[in-house]
Amino acid sequence: MGAGAAAACPGSTASLSSVLPKWWRLVTIWFTGEARWVARGYAAAVICLALVTTLFSVHISYAQRDFSTALSGKDVPGFYAAVRKFVVIIFIAAPLFSFTSWVEERLVLSWRAHLTRLLTRKYFAHRAFYHIRQRGDALDGSSATAAGGSSGGVGGSSSAGIGSSSAGSGGAAGGIDNPDQRICDDVASFVRSSVSLSLTICRKIFSCVAFAGVLWGVSGSLVVFMFMYAGVGTFVTTAMFGRVLTSLYYRQLAREADLRFSLVRVRENAESIAFYKGEAGERVRVLSRLGGVLGVAYERVRWSALYDLWTSVYSYATILVPSLLTAPRYFKGEIEFGVISQASFAFSRIDAALSIIINNLAQISGLAAETERLHDLVAAMDAAAAAAAATGLPSSGSEGGGSAAAAAAAASAAAVALLSTAGGGEVIARRAAAGLRGLVLRQLRVVTPGGGGGGGSRVLTAGLSLSLEPGQSLLIVGPSGCGKSSLLRAIAGLWVAGGGTVLLPGGPANTAATADDEAAAAAAGANNNNSSGSASSASSGSGGGGVFFLPQKPFMPLGDLRTQLTFPSGVDMAAVTAVAVEDGTAPAGAAPPATTTTTTRPAAPGSQGQGQGEEGDEERAPLLLSHVTTTAAAAAAGGGGGGGGGHMAASISLVALQSGAGGGGGGSGGGGSVSDEELLALLDDVCLPDLVARVGGLDVELDWSSVLSVGEQQRLAVLRLLAARPCLAFMDEATSALDGPTESRLYSLIRKRVPCYVSVGHRLALLQHHTHVLECLSGDGAGGGGEGQWRVCTAAEYQRRAGAGGGGGGGAQQHHHH
Ligand SMILES: Nc1ncnc2c1ncn2[C@@H]1O[C@H](COP(=O)(O)OP(=O)(O)OP(=O)(O)O)[C@@H](O)[C@H]1O
């Protein structure tokens, strides 16, 4: 029974001693972090209080002794003297004991707050939540319960974690299940158990020393016997129960989180399940996860019963032993009666101290499991951050600075090392090029997560090079599953496995942050070098990078209607600052909170000449989309007819044309926030003029994803794009739920306000809104291990072919060589 449990759970392979360094690493996060003086103050206070309360316990034992001796000797004055002494001690000790528990509770709360905030920051930094989620999804189901318990050191866990973000090799390598549960529940229990166990140990050591002195006065042999007795007991207990109980506790945590997750999924997808009439299946799934929880729970009950049996035998024996050893001397008249009871009391205290593992094994094994889970989570988050930093845009704008750059460089180096061990693959480089206002891809290779060069990974795109400049727009088309969305994932930096370079607008000219940005960044954790400064602020766009992604699935955050419209940059500055102040991350000079929610926009690009980006002049110059091809398509073009479109048979190159510094395409608006009037006008633009009136105002909070139709949600998403006014936008089937005329109207607006954009779509009607088409030529995502082939042509040419040859495939045939 125990062996089975141990084999099934990675956590079980960790012995208690191997968990100790991990526990210590987690503990030092608080004690050496920015709040270290608070932490150390609390720790010193509780340790002193533990010492004082232990001394009082010794006094109480002496008072008790006098008490019993006076009573048995019928010594009336002695009795009353003992009573008086006892009352005085209790009078002082009682408030002290309650003050001690108050300080302990405060310590627990502060520590928990600190650790949860830290993990939350790490969770959102560098989109760790995305990379960790991927691994969690892959493991969703029964295997998830066994995941996450890597018993290796930080290095081992890190490489597993990095794999999840880039080139993971499947669940077997160890991953992170249910990060939400780890951040909420595991932190709380970890902190509580750590404090209570540490204090227990402190108290036990003190009392062990104090009572060993007392007992030594009675009988030296009793002390020696005591230590031997406790040593054997501890050894037997840990050998018999330690690993099994830790493993069972670990599995129970994971399975309970799985059960809860299955119920949360039902709540989130209630309508779809109801339409499918899928409740029977869901019920079975929930109940089977309950079965998983109960299975582990029953096993725990069995082991706990055995453990209880053992501890009762052990502790009852300790009641008898001191009396057996001291009674003969009492019978001979060598000691008083009170000495027997004092010896028993001292013996039981020392026994309790020495039997700390025996008596607290359940709590210790719980703490060990929580330590494993939190340690793995932190390692995975750090690894995800390092991987993101390896491919992320260099820091620019609000978080710039020597230390940030150095940290990013260090993280990059770490990530490259980790990636090379995890997947053996290259990483896509993403850079911000100052002055660039379009998109440049160079020899881009996109690989699905799942291994760098095999082991389930697939190459979706190989050798793709293109450039897009203001005034141009690209429609990505191709069969479902060929890798269109994945191309956007790679450009956005969500997928990093592969190779080549992505250049995006960036640098001072395009990322000049507004005051609000800076305040937000400063307040929201600028002093945390894991904060998501560089890559995400640039690529999420609306804040300061000028690049905006609209995903395929609309997302409606929790909050009022204004939040929906201004997402992701609509930040309640008062709340941000409040959080940062609570968090202790607000710098001394943090900007005072704004009173309203604001949406920031990139400032209008200024003169191009100031660009200090990483790229040279060649990259800064706007590039005309001259051609695009891939290695495979290039070869094909060399051998067969290349119809139109400017395909080149030879090597791929980017043709930099005349720089049109100052970037055409117009319209990049000035900085500042979006007023309510502007929001109302934008709602009008996206054909939702009556939405505010219908729901009752901009401040109304509803469950937006269920009260708005998918088409309405898509229109709101386009509104966000228009409000953000990026210089480059990516839309993944962002208008797929809209009727033709509405879609057309929205695209006309986008064309007017966004100089350069890329869409993924299936409808031919979209052609009229794009200047070029990027077509995936692989029928099935380069199935069978072939490389993804793409080609570009003008929209007119694509349209011509579609008219003549039945879809873009007519033209595609010419180059479709495997
Ligand atoms: N996290 C992942 N891990 C491994 N493979 C993935 C992952 N996400 C997607 N894929 C695979 O990558 C391929 C490309 O997916 P992608 O979403 O880019 O397709 P698409 O061309 O956008 O399709 P559609 O038109 O249906 O939206 C698919 O075969 C998909 O199964």
Ligand as a Chemical Component Dictionary entry (heavy atoms), coordinates in Angstrom:
data_LIG
# 
_chem_comp.id                   LIG 
_chem_comp.type                 NON-POLYMER 
_chem_comp.pdbx_formal_charge   0 
_chem_comp.three_letter_code    LIG 
# 
loop_
_chem_comp_atom.comp_id 
_chem_comp_atom.atom_id 
_chem_comp_atom.alt_atom_id 
_chem_comp_atom.type_symbol 
_chem_comp_atom.charge 
_chem_comp_atom.model_Cartn_x 
_chem_comp_atom.model_Cartn_y 
_chem_comp_atom.model_Cartn_z 
_chem_comp_atom.pdbx_ordinal 
LIG N1  N1  N 0 0.115  24.390 -27.097 1  
LIG C1  C1  C 0 0.273  23.640 -28.174 2  
LIG N2  N2  N 0 1.108  22.616 -28.150 3  
LIG C2  C2  C 0 1.311  21.848 -29.232 4  
LIG N3  N3  N 0 0.677  22.036 -30.388 5  
LIG C3  C3  C 0 -0.170 23.048 -30.482 6  
LIG C4  C4  C 0 -0.423 23.918 -29.376 7  
LIG N4  N4  N 0 -1.322 24.835 -29.764 8  
LIG C5  C5  C 0 -1.620 24.561 -31.042 9  
LIG N5  N5  N 0 -0.933 23.495 -31.482 10 
LIG C6  C6  C 0 -0.978 22.899 -32.803 11 
LIG O1  O1  O 0 -0.366 23.778 -33.708 12 
LIG C7  C7  C 0 -1.039 23.721 -34.946 13 
LIG C8  C8  C 0 -1.333 25.125 -35.404 14 
LIG O2  O2  O 0 -2.276 25.688 -34.538 15 
LIG P1  P1  P 0 -2.872 27.123 -34.827 16 
LIG O3  O3  O 0 -3.729 27.488 -33.695 17 
LIG O4  O4  O 0 -1.759 28.027 -35.187 18 
LIG O5  O5  O 0 -3.738 26.860 -36.122 19 
LIG P2  P2  P 0 -4.513 27.882 -37.041 20 
LIG O6  O6  O 0 -3.906 27.825 -38.386 21 
LIG O7  O7  O 0 -4.617 29.211 -36.419 22 
LIG O8  O8  O 0 -5.919 27.169 -37.069 23 
LIG P3  P3  P 0 -7.416 27.741 -37.116 24 
LIG O9  O9  O 0 -7.605 28.325 -38.461 25 
LIG O10 O10 O 0 -8.218 26.511 -36.927 26 
LIG O11 O11 O 0 -7.536 28.718 -35.993 27 
LIG C9  C9  C 0 -2.274 22.902 -34.724 28 
LIG O12 O12 O 0 -2.058 21.659 -35.338 29 
LIG C10 C10 C 0 -2.388 22.752 -33.253 30 
LIG O13 O13 O 0 -2.883 21.499 -32.932 31 
# 
loop_
_chem_comp_bond.comp_id 
_chem_comp_bond.atom_id_1 
_chem_comp_bond.atom_id_2 
_chem_comp_bond.value_order 
_chem_comp_bond.pdbx_ordinal 
LIG N1  C1  SING 1  
LIG C1  N2  SING 2  
LIG C1  C4  DOUB 3  
LIG N2  C2  DOUB 4  
LIG C2  N3  SING 5  
LIG N3  C3  DOUB 6  
LIG C3  C4  SING 7  
LIG C3  N5  SING 8  
LIG C4  N4  SING 9  
LIG N4  C5  DOUB 10 
LIG C5  N5  SING 11 
LIG N5  C6  SING 12 
LIG C6  O1  SING 13 
LIG C6  C10 SING 14 
LIG O1  C7  SING 15 
LIG C7  C8  SING 16 
LIG C7  C9  SING 17 
LIG C8  O2  SING 18 
LIG O2  P1  SING 19 
LIG P1  O3  DOUB 20 
LIG P1  O4  SING 21 
LIG P1  O5  SING 22 
LIG O5  P2  SING 23 
LIG P2  O6  DOUB 24 
LIG P2  O7  SING 25 
LIG P2  O8  SING 26 
LIG O8  P3  SING 27 
LIG P3  O9  DOUB 28 
LIG P3  O10 SING 29 
LIG P3  O11 SING 30 
LIG C9  O12 SING 31 
LIG C9  C10 SING 32 
LIG C10 O13 SING 33 
# 
